[in-house]
Amino acid sequence: MGNLNMWFAVIWILVNEGEIEYLNPIKSNITEHLIFRLTKTKTMASMCGLSQFVSTQINTDIAVWYCVNSGYMNVPVEKDTFRFHLFDHEHMVKIVKALGYPI
């Protein structure tokens, strides 16, 4: 279940944290492929199917950026995806930095 690109992001995180050592030689290739996947696919802006969150279809890279930054956008608390994705926030920030987007 879930966004397949985010499952690839899990692999990217594990490789970047040195958890899958035999993939270390292709770390840059995995980063390049993650960026390709995120910029070429679409998902809901909130990266969640719940009705109280923004369900506009946008590119996945922008959706990750939106989820990371929604806590700073004065969105009502019940619609704030920052709090919804709080447990993933640290890793989502790493993805946004890999994309080169401002936080």
N, C-alpha and C positions, 0 to 999 in steps of 0.2 A: 504494500500500500504506500501511497505517497508519491511525491514527485521523483521521477527516476533520476533527474539531474541532481537532486539533493542526496540521493544514494551514492552517486559518483563523487559528490562533495565529501561524503564520509570517507571514501577511499583516499581522496586527496588529502584530507586532514590527517589520516593515519600515516600516510607516506611522509607528509611534512613533519610530523612529530616523531618520525623514526621508528614507528611501530611495525612497519613492513620493510625490513632492511633490504631484502633482495630487490625491491623496486627503487631504491635510492638512485641508481644510475639514470633512471628515466624521470626523475622528479620534475624537471623543467617541461618534459613532454606532457606529463600529467597535468601540470598547471596550465599549459597551453590548451589542452583538450577541455579542461574545466571551463576556461574562459570562452572557448568556442561554443560549448554546450549551453552555457548560461546566456550568451548573447544571441544565439540563434533560435531559442525556444521561448514559448510563452507560458505564463501561469497567472493565477490570480494575484493581484497586488499584495494581498495579505498573506499569501502562501498558505491559505487555510480555506476550507470549504464552508465554514460556519457563516450563517447569514448575517450576523451582526458586523462582520468585517468587510472591507472593501473587496469586491469581487470582479473588478475591472480587469480584463485580460491585458497584460503588459509583458514585455520581455523579462525573462527570469532574473537577469542581472539587476535590472531596475527594481524588481520585486524584493530581492535580497537587500538592496540599498534602502528601499522604503521601510522594510521591517526593522532594520538596524536604526534608522533615523526617526521613525514614527514617534518615539518617546519625546523628541524635541520639537514636534510640530503642533503642539497644543490640540491634539486629537482628544476627544472625550475618552475617559479611562476605559469604558466598555468597548470602545472601538480601537483601542491602542494595541497594535500588533507587537510593539516592543515588549509589553508585559506578557503577551501570549507566547512569544518565542524566547522568553527570558533564559530558559535553560540552554538554548542553542546560541545565545547572543555572542558569546566569546568567539565561537567558531565562525559565525556569520560575519563578525568584524574582520576576521582574517580573510574571508572570501572577498569582502568589499575592498580590503587593502590590496589583495592580489589583482583585483579588477582595476585598481588605480583610481577609484572613486573617492571623493571627499567624505569624511565622516563628521 
